[in-house]
Amino acid sequence: MTAKWPDDDVILYDGVCIFCSRWVRFVATRDTARRFRFTAIQSPYGTRLAQTFGIDPDDPDTNAVVHGGVAWLKSDAALTVLSQLPRWGWVRMLFAVPKPLRDAVYSLVARNRYRIFGKYDECFVPDADMRARVME
């Protein structure tokens, strides 16, 4: 958890990362209340958000979510988002796993995400329905 941000329920993600883009589509599909909005770290808004929370936009090591006006990073971000989705509230119990352990697993995947899942040449373009939820 870190500083405050004026917009709420915004997910910051690496727009060229195939795994990260699939994460965004996963959330968007299950977020029936359309609560979350999305911003790629490569967009002007995403870059500003990242820099505010100490994330290097040129070498991001985490996604983030602003929820309740507060930015959550790494495993806290993923669990916070999942716990807000219908039928995914059970993931709250994973907060009981010690944060250093959760973040170590998160960081291992984050460091190897391009090698394992691949990388787009440029940010993925969301479909028309999802584009209304993208902040640039």
C-alpha positions in Angstrom: 0.0 0.0 0.0 1.3 3.5 -0.8 0.2 7.1 -1.5 -3.3 8.4 -2.4 -4.5 8.9 -6.0 -7.7 10.8 -7.0 -9.1 8.2 -9.4 -10.4 4.9 -7.9 -10.5 1.3 -9.2 -7.9 1.9 -11.8 -5.6 -1.0 -12.8 -2.2 -0.1 -14.1 -0.6 -2.8 -16.3 2.2 -3.3 -18.8 0.5 -2.9 -22.2 3.1 -4.8 -24.2 3.1 -7.8 -21.8 1.0 -10.6 -23.2 0.4 -12.1 -19.7 -0.6 -8.6 -18.3 -2.9 -7.9 -21.2 -4.6 -11.3 -20.6 -5.0 -10.4 -16.9 -6.8 -7.2 -18.0 -9.1 -9.1 -20.3 -9.7 -11.7 -17.5 -10.7 -8.9 -15.1 -12.8 -7.0 -17.6 -14.8 -10.2 -18.5 -15.6 -11.0 -14.9 -16.2 -7.4 -13.7 -19.9 -7.5 -14.4 -20.4 -4.2 -12.5 -17.8 -2.6 -14.8 -16.1 -1.2 -11.6 -12.5 -1.3 -12.8 -10.9 0.9 -15.5 -7.5 0.1 -17.1 -4.4 2.1 -18.1 -1.3 0.8 -19.8 1.9 2.0 -18.2 3.0 3.2 -21.7 0.1 5.7 -21.9 0.6 9.3 -20.6 -1.9 8.7 -17.7 -0.3 5.3 -16.9 3.2 6.7 -16.9 2.1 9.5 -14.5 0.4 7.0 -12.2 3.4 4.6 -12.3 5.9 7.4 -11.5 3.7 8.6 -8.6 4.0 5.2 -7.0 7.7 4.6 -7.7 7.2 2.2 -10.6 9.7 2.6 -13.5 7.6 3.0 -16.6 10.5 1.7 -18.7 11.0 -1.4 -16.6 7.9 -2.1 -14.6 8.2 -4.8 -12.0 4.6 -4.7 -10.9 1.1 -3.9 -11.9 -0.9 -1.8 -9.5 -4.5 -1.1 -8.6 -5.9 2.0 -7.0 -8.7 0.9 -4.8 -10.2 2.9 -1.9 -8.0 5.8 -3.1 -4.8 3.8 -2.2 -2.4 2.1 -4.6 -1.8 -1.6 -4.0 1.2 -3.2 -5.6 2.4 -6.7 -6.5 0.5 -9.6 -4.9 -1.7 -7.1 -2.9 -2.8 -5.6 -6.2 -3.8 -8.9 -7.7 -5.6 -10.2 -4.6 -7.4 -6.8 -4.2 -8.7 -6.9 -7.7 -9.7 -10.6 -7.6 -11.5 -10.2 -4.3 -13.7 -7.5 -5.8 -14.9 -9.8 -8.6 -18.1 -11.8 -8.4 -17.5 -15.3 -7.1 -13.8 -14.5 -6.4 -14.2 -13.2 -2.8 -12.6 -16.4 -1.5 -9.2 -15.1 -2.5 -9.2 -12.8 0.5 -8.0 -15.7 2.5 -4.8 -15.6 0.5 -3.9 -12.4 2.3 -3.2 -14.7 5.3 -0.1 -15.9 3.4 2.8 -13.8 4.5 3.4 -10.9 2.1 7.1 -11.5 1.6 6.2 -15.0 0.3 3.4 -13.8 -1.9 5.5 -11.0 -3.3 8.4 -13.4 -3.9 6.2 -15.6 -6.1 4.7 -12.5 -7.8 8.2 -11.1 -8.5 9.4 -14.4 -9.9 6.6 -14.4 -12.5 7.0 -10.6 -13.2 10.7 -11.0 -13.9 10.1 -13.8 -16.3 6.8 -12.7 -17.9 8.2 -11.8 -21.3 10.3 -15.0 -21.6 7.4 -17.2 -20.5 4.4 -15.5 -22.1 5.9 -13.2 -24.7 5.7 -9.6 -25.6 3.7 -7.5 -28.1 5.5 -5.0 -30.3 3.2 -2.3 -29.1 0.3 -2.0 -26.6 -2.6 -4.4 -27.3 -5.7 -2.6 -28.5 -8.8 -3.5 -26.5 -12.1 -4.1 -28.3 -14.7 -1.3 -28.5 -16.5 -2.4 -25.3 -13.4 -2.4 -23.2 -12.0 0.7 -24.8 -14.6 2.7 -22.9 -13.0 1.6 -19.7 -9.4 2.5 -20.7 -7.8 5.7 -19.3 -5.0 7.2 -21.4 
